[in-house]
Amino acid sequence: DPARDDFRPGTFPDGFIWSTATASYQIEGGWNTDGKGQSIWDVFSHTPGKVDRGDTGDVACDSYNKYRDDVQLMKAMGLKHYRFSLSWPRIFPDGTLAGGVNQDGVDYYNRLIDELITNGIAPMVTLYHWDLPQALQERYGGLLNETLVEHFNDYASYAFQAFGDRVKFWLTFNEPKVVCDNGHITGEHAPGIQDPTLLTGYRAGHTLLKAHARAWHTYDLNYRQTQGGKIGITLNLDWAEPRDPDLPSDVQATDRYMQIYSGWFAHPIYVDGDYPPFLKDELQQLALANPGINSLVFTPEDKDYILGTSDFFGLNHYVTRIVANRDIVIGPGQTFRDTIETTVAPEWPRAESTWLYVVPWGLRRLLKHIKTNYGDPDIYITENGRSDGDVQPPIIKDTERVCYYAGYIEEVFKAIYEDDVKVKSYTAWSLMDNFEWARGYTERFGLHYVDFTDPKRPRTPKQSAEFYKDIIVNNGFPEGADVTEMVQDMW
Ligand code: PNW
């Protein structure tokens, strides 16, 4: 509150949450240790040609053994929150409750959670960060089969029961859009399904929404009162700007982009239980063009069940694009997505990841968009970050990442104080370099450098870890920090 006596520009609201994130398959290793079942990512990364250089998560950062070291890294930064995910097949090796619980896996998460709490760090737990039990994929087709809803609910219930006495912040699914697009359309991610008609991706998303809603209701009914936590989902939303703001067709294409990609999951959960209008029309067309498929329509009961199933708006943000209309008649092998042309501005710096450009103001506009379109929710930023390459000598003095964080955090600050957006947390992706999915270890997002050639997987703080520590300790920008200057240097 700028009216407060002790207000300094750059200081975030009291109680603002600074966090950092990881995910089980990306850091744990121990892929076949102590009774863990296989996940679709174990199988995918062991399939030649799927991951750069043939990298796998077999050992990754070895956090299965080194979790105490991880907690010390966080403690050294002054972190009071940590977002990580549970490996479903480490807990239910074949994905099902009937198949039995792997007590060693449960013990691992109990040790991790206790270690965090002992060190004053609150766990924020993601139930599904992409490592589906392989058995569920093989037996039922994973997200393409409705039985997944009950299996996910059994797993979620087990987690609430086992860990909910200490875990007060839950996320059901991480980035459903990436699960659908990369896993079930382009096939770049596990389970590696390719379907240029888009249908398989939309089917996966349909089941995912139901599974998410089912787990939210379970927590709401059976655990909320006794455990007193919060539960929601985290969505990756892009920001899009029209190429020519005075050209109605570009403005409309931008609106379509936001509906299809950002509204795919946000609209059902936060607006009316159903897909955004443009996407609904397209799904209807898709069903007409593919007779024999079950159309992707929610019943009135489904909609009631899905609407409102997130206690907050969980946001992962990385991408801003410039959008133009493509005036085409959709031909064979094309879809409505082909009517949208995306570009970037030549002055936007790019990170190592081909899709990742540095556009801090995109985050501020997106936050305002969420406030306006999704009911002014509490927003928890659960990921934001930047990649470097795997180069020699290692990038420890990662000034570009420091500038990235400075620029994005400053835009969050403006969103809170100038646009009145209710942002409650900021989370840096990631605590340390890790298995970056299809890119393996070729892209590094960490605040800490990990040497993947050393069996001990030593971690070294980068300059960005020092910078983030200052932010955390000061609850924002340190007095006298010239953020603008830092950011301008980068541009
Ligand atoms: C997120 N894109 O994935 C994930 O939640 C993390 O596990 C991952 O390591 C991180 O971002 C960095 O990639 C994304 O193409 C993957 O726009 C791809 C995209 C966005 C996010």
Residues whose N, C-alpha, C, O or C-beta is under 5 A from the ligand:
A	BS01	PNW	A23 E175 V178 Y318 V319 W355
